[in-house]
Amino acid sequence: MISEIKKFVLRIIRRIFFIAVDLIYQKEKVGIEMAQHKIGIIMNGVTGRMGTNQHLIRSIKAIREQGGVMLKNDDTLMPDPILIGRNEKKLKALAETHGIERYSTDLEAALADDYNEIYFDSQTTVRRADSIKQAIAAGKHIYCEKPTATNLEGSIELAKLAREAGVKNGVVQDKLFLPGLLKLKRLIDSGFFGEILSVRMEFGYWVFEGDWQEAQRPSWNYRKEDGGGIIVDMFAHWRYVIDNLFGNVKAVSCIGATHIPERVDENGKTYKATADDAAYGTFELENGIIVQANSSWAVRVNRDDLLTIQVDGTEGSAVAGLRDCKVQHRVNTPKPTWNPDIENPFDFQSQWQEVPTNEVYDNGFKVQWELFLKHVFADEAFPWDLLEGAKGTQLSDLGLKSWEERRWIDVPEIKL
């Protein structure tokens, strides 16, 4: 009996030993396989508000702090940025604040360094195209803010040059990754709306003139000669939002306005606002959906968010903001009648249901950065290229033309 127990114990010990050896081997194997790859990124123009906050701090820095981007083979990809700009003092302060080792005012030297594989641009629009051309000529993969150029011809040229050079390229389309719009996309994919009839987009807020309160946006936004204007800025966003969620844009009608004719810049100097600060657009889609989009930097907010998108369909409706989305199905739709002689008996706002947050949403800019990095290094899919960026510039150009000529304008297909 005792010998049998000894044999049993020995079998258990032997089994534990082999399990331990196997675990050690697997650990060593994983340690070997989980390599970290560095990738140099030239970041040009990140001393500006958007470049600093969204692209540097909340994207690249955040990716570095989490240990890089996880690849399918369990390796990690670590971005190694070099900050490029015209003001060395600003660059140094920014780099030191956020633990970035490399910075320079010499773009040509950064482009000549083979270690830097990606060129990113968040400069002002009027500077962007020339720098991207330099980067393409240097064989760098391109990732940039929009608009990609000041006009459609310039945007198409960039897309052609990148394709001919064989470099991978992408354009920031951050609003597709907002939690509210991801929830809205989930509703569309589920068939919640039935047939979608119309979309109403309301965007904007009051940007102070800069006299008695400092403006929240840079002064160049309000100077046409510097690439400013809300049509140039926001129609590039509306194009990819509409195309990706609702359908291809067939035609546009737009009227713009410069509601605030004078503003005060960062140095306290009064200047004339030469660019539009509001735009009121209507878009006809190929599938028959009508989209209305009001964009304004001269409106005070009386809605749930700075951007709201209402979608009305035969089976239900939804209103999405930046993070939240609420719905009303046909069976929950109230039945009001027009009677201005009595107090309104309906609490319309309470008759909507919140779409639940069933997943964790990361920063939209960071999510797209991670996708682009995997596209460059591991050849994973990334559909938001310079051609898609050109579509945004096209809609801006046609919106301006519609305003100037006071008529509907068809939106033709772009062919490279």
JOUR-V369174 format. One record per backbone hydrogen bond with DSSP energy under -0.5 kcal/mol. NH is the residue of the N-H (numbers start at 1). CO is the residue of the C=O. E is the energy in kcal/mol with one decimal. If there is no record, write none. Layout:
nh: <NH;NH>
co: <CO;CO>
e: <E;E>
//
This chain:
nh: <5;6;7;8;9;10;11;12;13;14;15;16;17;18;19;20;21;22;23;24;25;26;27;28;29;30;31;32;33;34;35;37;37;39;40;41;42;43;43;44;44;45;45;46;48;52;53;54;55;56;57;58;60;61;62;63;64;65;66;67;68;69;70;71;74;76;77;78;78;79;80;82;83;84;85;88;91;92;93;94;95;96;97;98;99;100;101;102;104;107;110;111;112;113;113;114;116;117;117;118;119;120;120;121;122;126;127;128;128;129;131;132;133;134;135;136;137;138;139;140;141;142;143;144;145;155;156;157;158;159;160;161;162;163;164;165;166;166;167;170;171;172;176;177;178;180;182;183;184;185;186;187;188;189;190;191;191;192;194;196;197;198;199;200;201;202;203;204;205;207;207;208;210;221;222;223;224;226;227;228;229;230;233;234;235;237;238;239;240;241;242;243;244;245;246;247;250;251;252;253;255;257;259;261;263;264;265;268;271;273;274;274;275;277;278;279;280;281;281;282;283;284;285;285;286;288;290;291;292;293;294;295;295;296;297;299;308;309;310;311;311;312;313;314;315;316;317;318;319;320;321;326;327;328;330;332;333;339;342;348;350;351;352;353;355;358;361;362;367;368;369;370;371;372;373;374;375;376;377;378;379;380;385;389;390;391;392;393;394;395;396;397;398;399;400;401;402;403;404;405;406;407;409;411;412;415>
co: <1;2;3;4;5;6;7;8;9;10;11;12;13;14;15;16;17;18;19;20;21;22;23;24;25;26;27;28;29;30;33;35;76;78;115;80;118;41;82;42;120;43;84;84;45;48;49;50;50;51;52;53;55;56;57;59;60;61;62;64;63;77;68;75;71;35;69;37;76;77;39;41;102;43;104;86;87;88;89;90;91;92;93;94;96;95;99;81;83;105;106;107;108;109;110;112;113;40;115;40;141;42;118;143;44;226;124;124;125;125;127;128;129;130;131;132;133;134;136;135;117;168;119;170;121;151;152;153;154;155;156;157;158;159;160;161;162;163;162;142;384;144;173;174;175;322;178;179;180;181;182;183;184;185;186;187;188;187;191;194;312;312;290;310;292;308;294;306;296;205;297;206;213;218;219;220;222;223;224;223;221;276;229;230;231;233;234;235;236;237;238;239;240;241;242;242;284;284;409;282;280;278;257;259;271;209;269;265;263;261;222;272;222;257;257;295;255;279;293;253;291;251;283;289;248;285;197;283;199;281;201;279;293;203;277;205;202;320;200;309;318;198;316;195;193;193;328;311;326;309;324;319;353;317;315;329;330;337;339;346;347;348;349;327;325;356;359;360;363;364;365;366;367;368;369;370;371;372;373;374;375;374;383;385;386;387;388;389;390;391;392;393;394;395;396;397;398;399;400;401;402;402;252;250;410;413>
e: <-1.9;-2.4;-2.5;-2.2;-2.8;-2.8;-2.2;-2.2;-2.8;-2.8;-2.4;-2.6;-2.5;-2.3;-2.2;-2.6;-2.5;-2.4;-2.4;-2.4;-2.4;-2.8;-2.5;-2.5;-2.9;-2.9;-2.5;-1.9;-2.5;-3.1;-2.5;-0.5;-3.1;-2.1;-1.3;-1.8;-3.1;-0.7;-2.6;-0.7;-2.7;-0.6;-2.0;-0.5;-1.0;-2.8;-2.3;-1.7;-1.4;-2.1;-2.8;-2.1;-2.4;-3.4;-0.7;-2.6;-2.3;-2.4;-1.5;-1.2;-2.8;-2.7;-0.5;-3.0;-1.8;-2.5;-2.3;-3.6;-0.5;-0.6;-2.7;-2.6;-2.0;-2.9;-1.3;-0.7;-2.3;-2.7;-2.1;-2.5;-2.8;-2.7;-2.1;-1.5;-0.7;-2.7;-0.5;-0.6;-2.7;-0.9;-1.6;-2.5;-1.8;-0.7;-0.6;-0.7;-1.4;-1.6;-0.9;-1.9;-3.4;-3.4;-0.5;-1.5;-2.9;-0.5;-1.6;-0.9;-0.8;-0.7;-1.2;-2.3;-2.4;-1.8;-2.2;-2.7;-2.4;-1.4;-1.8;-2.5;-2.7;-2.5;-2.5;-1.6;-2.6;-1.8;-2.8;-2.1;-1.7;-1.9;-2.5;-2.7;-2.5;-2.0;-2.8;-2.2;-1.0;-0.5;-1.7;-2.1;-2.7;-2.7;-1.4;-2.0;-1.2;-2.3;-2.4;-2.2;-1.8;-2.5;-1.9;-1.8;-2.2;-2.8;-1.5;-0.6;-1.3;-1.9;-1.2;-0.6;-2.9;-1.5;-2.4;-2.7;-3.4;-2.7;-2.7;-1.6;-1.3;-0.7;-2.2;-0.7;-1.1;-1.5;-2.0;-1.7;-0.5;-1.3;-1.8;-2.4;-2.0;-2.0;-1.7;-3.1;-1.7;-0.6;-2.7;-1.9;-1.2;-2.2;-2.7;-2.8;-2.0;-1.8;-2.6;-2.3;-3.2;-1.8;-2.6;-2.5;-1.5;-2.1;-0.6;-0.7;-2.3;-3.1;-2.9;-1.9;-3.1;-2.9;-1.2;-0.9;-1.7;-2.1;-1.5;-3.0;-2.7;-0.6;-2.8;-2.9;-3.4;-2.3;-0.5;-2.3;-2.6;-1.8;-1.4;-2.8;-2.9;-2.9;-2.7;-2.9;-0.5;-1.4;-2.9;-0.5;-2.2;-2.5;-3.1;-0.5;-2.9;-2.4;-2.0;-1.8;-2.6;-0.8;-2.3;-2.2;-2.5;-2.6;-3.2;-2.3;-3.1;-2.4;-2.3;-1.4;-1.0;-0.6;-1.3;-0.9;-0.9;-1.3;-0.8;-2.8;-3.4;-1.1;-0.5;-0.5;-2.5;-1.9;-2.2;-2.6;-1.9;-2.3;-2.7;-2.0;-1.7;-2.4;-2.6;-2.1;-0.9;-1.5;-1.7;-1.9;-2.1;-1.5;-1.1;-1.8;-2.6;-2.0;-1.9;-2.6;-2.7;-2.2;-2.2;-2.1;-2.6;-2.0;-2.4;-2.8;-1.4;-1.2;-2.5;-2.9;-0.7;-0.5>
//
